[in-house]
Amino acid sequence: MDKFTTLRGIAAPLAMVNVDTDRIIPKQFLKTIKRTGLGKALFHEMRYDATGKERPEFVLNREPYRKARILIAGENFGCGSSREHAPWSLLDFGIRCVIAPSFADIFFNNCFKNGILPIVQPKALVDKLLDDAGCGANANITVDLEKQEITGPDGGRVHFDIDPFRKHCLMNGLDDIGLTLQKEAKITAFETRQRSEQPWLYR
Amino acid sequence: MAKPRTLFDKIWDSHLVDEQPDGTCIVYVDRHLTHEVTTPQAFEGLRDAHRKVRRLDATLAVADHNVPTTDRRGGIKEEGSRIQIETLTENCREFGVELFDMNDVRQGIVHVIGPEQGFTLPGATLVCGDSHTATHGAFGCYAMGIGTSDVEHVLATQTLMMKRPKNFRINVEGALPIGVTAKDLVLAIIGKIGTAGGTGHVIEYTGQAIRYLSVEGRMTVCNMSIEAGARAGLIAPDDKTFAYLEGKPKAPKGALWEQAVAYWRTLPSDAGAVYDKDVTIKASDIAPQVTWGNSPEDVLPITGCVPAPADFADEGKRQSVERALVYMGLTAGTPLTQVKIDRVFIGSCTNGRIEDLRAAATIAKGRKVAAHVSAMVVPGSGLVKVQAEEEGLDKVFLAAGFEWREPGCSMCLGMNPDQLTAGERCASTSNRNFEGRQGPGGRTHLMSPAMAAAAAIAGTLADVRDYQR
């Protein structure tokens, strides 16, 4: 997993509530057995018409948002299916940070596993960022994870909260499995105790 | 005296392997269900890191999302689906995971077969790379959907790293009226609390209406907890739960069974246990439900009319309603019972169990599917299909003009050829009415199996109470 420290880039506005993971990447792209190459499929139904042609009105089909690194969205972003293909497609497109008033739990968790930073901000601040992002080429936003600070195009800074452990993992590109396996002795001790107390859970 | 605990608190506490001062926990996973769509990358990760599956006895695989529901003897024609299922087979062979392949009579939707096999147990933790894992909460099992990275984490460590979710109680007082089912109840709950109402919480469903539900009905309620944004749904185990599980192939037997049941009886929430959030719903207020928009919270009693954007206070919601009405091809003010349908889908992990098929067959019996409607019934598993055929339900459906298919996820998400075409409108017993969910441009209305059968007969959305005998 790539480390996340400071990200500076174009922010794309997507002012919709309840953007579900089917909308982020529809079912026909879930047949892959790889994690890569899904950027083309991101927001497929909104991005392309039935013939596969780009819809010019969709934000990611317009300059400068084709190179967006940050996405600003509405409430409950990433609801629905647990498909990790959703963060994989964002990442493959180039988006490493999503800012919204709220996220669905599974999507939020999946982001951290892939080096994507989801930031929760109050609705009024997200609305301001949506306005800022609408300014096109001037919509450069900087996200500094260490300082937990978002700098808008006008130089205005706002603080964001993040779980310290998740911050540490993102900043160092740490793999959860490796971390958990450092506690393997505890897992084994748990299993020994559980096997004697609840033997029916072992077959 | 010990602090009173909720059902969730008890399961959580008994599965805690490690807790850091910042609240990051390692939680033990007792049961892991896997399928072809969300595991290829997880097995690849294990292989690359030279890791093994930690507990083969706690892991079960099944092919469900991509399988065709027509004759399977010729294999799978569509290349992507075929490769994904072949990859699952190959991975299970390499790592030693037990697999129900698509020609095994025990094959079916992962959330139907877990309980059916007694793989799902009360007081346990269960995960699967699928958001509808919430289904298993009906047994008092803490069950949640996870992404592929976490699937790999569980395969390698038999644990998950997470923070403790909060407790949310939804108490459903009184009894459900005639014609109102578990599906109507959960749709009404989602309509009330919204699709983000349960975010960060585990919902425990309590109250008389929940106790009265069959185990199948409880699975329907818990299944759609994710549509309310919850991490999981839970219902306290009781004698119905134990009767359902006793004798199931993978459930404990003999003295172990007795020991397990004695423990499971200690699981229900203690009197005085504290919930972070509490909602009470009167069962008698609920009518048969149907969705009209592209979010499961866009739901109304079948006696209602298509709403207008102006009916909603929130600006963001108004915009999404505007978009939904265009996508759904609906005009505000139209009575829901006047909305004409093209397709009917009865099945899915929400409503593909034997009780669901019986409810639909009761309405279909002796009637005919409207001439312009194409309707299909997809059993949730091979064993559900066998049982339905023993009860003659297949004949009822076929005589009424429904198709009778092989088990799988089918048109709930259309990863196989079972899809809507653009503009087609479907009365569906599945769980999501998102844009394009059942096929690009397809229009989904969610409802109960009996309501879907009534819609098939009427050719429009219909009130099942007009069809009950």
Boltz contact constraints between the chains, C-beta under 6 A:
constraints:
  - contact:
      token1: [A, 17]
      token2: [B, 316]
      max_distance: 6.0
  - contact:
      token1: [A, 17]
      token2: [B, 320]
      max_distance: 6.0
  - contact:
      token1: [A, 18]
      token2: [B, 195]
      max_distance: 6.0
  - contact:
      token1: [A, 18]
      token2: [B, 295]
      max_distance: 6.0
  - contact:
      token1: [A, 20]
      token2: [B, 434]
      max_distance: 6.0
  - contact:
      token1: [A, 22]
      token2: [B, 434]
      max_distance: 6.0
  - contact:
      token1: [A, 22]
      token2: [B, 437]
      max_distance: 6.0
  - contact:
      token1: [A, 26]
      token2: [B, 436]
      max_distance: 6.0
  - contact:
      token1: [A, 27]
      token2: [B, 413]
      max_distance: 6.0
  - contact:
      token1: [A, 27]
      token2: [B, 414]
      max_distance: 6.0
  - contact:
      token1: [A, 27]
      token2: [B, 415]
      max_distance: 6.0
  - contact:
      token1: [A, 30]
      token2: [B, 37]
      max_distance: 6.0
  - contact:
      token1: [A, 31]
      token2: [B, 80]
      max_distance: 6.0
  - contact:
      token1: [A, 31]
      token2: [B, 84]
      max_distance: 6.0
  - contact:
      token1: [A, 33]
      token2: [B, 40]
      max_distance: 6.0
  - contact:
      token1: [A, 33]
      token2: [B, 87]
      max_distance: 6.0
  - contact:
      token1: [A, 35]
      token2: [B, 41]
      max_distance: 6.0
  - contact:
      token1: [A, 45]
      token2: [B, 436]
      max_distance: 6.0
  - contact:
      token1: [A, 74]
      token2: [B, 316]
      max_distance: 6.0
  - contact:
      token1: [A, 76]
      token2: [B, 196]
      max_distance: 6.0
  - contact:
      token1: [A, 79]
      token2: [B, 195]
      max_distance: 6.0
  - contact:
      token1: [A, 81]
      token2: [B, 131]
      max_distance: 6.0
  - contact:
      token1: [A, 82]
      token2: [B, 130]
      max_distance: 6.0
  - contact:
      token1: [A, 82]
      token2: [B, 131]
      max_distance: 6.0
  - contact:
      token1: [A, 82]
      token2: [B, 145]
      max_distance: 6.0
  - contact:
      token1: [A, 82]
      token2: [B, 147]
      max_distance: 6.0
  - contact:
      token1: [A, 84]
      token2: [B, 147]
      max_distance: 6.0
  - contact:
      token1: [A, 84]
      token2: [B, 148]
      max_distance: 6.0
  - contact:
      token1: [A, 104]
      token2: [B, 229]
      max_distance: 6.0
  - contact:
      token1: [A, 105]
      token2: [B, 199]
      max_distance: 6.0
  - contact:
      token1: [A, 105]
      token2: [B, 231]
      max_distance: 6.0
  - contact:
      token1: [A, 106]
      token2: [B, 145]
      max_distance: 6.0
  - contact:
      token1: [A, 110]
      token2: [B, 147]
      max_distance: 6.0
  - contact:
      token1: [A, 113]
      token2: [B, 149]
      max_distance: 6.0
  - contact:
      token1: [A, 164]
      token2: [B, 22]
      max_distance: 6.0
  - contact:
      token1: [A, 165]
      token2: [B, 22]
      max_distance: 6.0
  - contact:
      token1: [A, 165]
      token2: [B, 24]
      max_distance: 6.0
  - contact:
      token1: [A, 176]
      token2: [B, 153]
      max_distance: 6.0
  - contact:
      token1: [A, 176]
      token2: [B, 161]
      max_distance: 6.0
  - contact:
      token1: [A, 177]
      token2: [B, 153]
      max_distance: 6.0
  - contact:
      token1: [A, 177]
      token2: [B, 156]
      max_distance: 6.0
  - contact:
      token1: [A, 180]
      token2: [B, 157]
      max_distance: 6.0
  - contact:
      token1: [A, 180]
      token2: [B, 159]
      max_distance: 6.0
  - contact:
      token1: [A, 183]
      token2: [B, 18]
      max_distance: 6.0
  - contact:
      token1: [A, 186]
      token2: [B, 17]
      max_distance: 6.0
  - contact:
      token1: [A, 186]
      token2: [B, 18]
      max_distance: 6.0
  - contact:
      token1: [A, 187]
      token2: [B, 17]
      max_distance: 6.0
  - contact:
      token1: [A, 190]
      token2: [B, 17]
      max_distance: 6.0
  - contact:
      token1: [A, 190]
      token2: [B, 28]
      max_distance: 6.0
  - contact:
      token1: [A, 200]
      token2: [B, 252]
      max_distance: 6.0
  - contact:
      token1: [A, 200]
      token2: [B, 256]
      max_distance: 6.0
  - contact:
      token1: [A, 200]
      token2: [B, 260]
      max_distance: 6.0
  - contact:
      token1: [A, 201]
      token2: [B, 30]
      max_distance: 6.0
  - contact:
      token1: [A, 203]
      token2: [B, 57]
      max_distance: 6.0
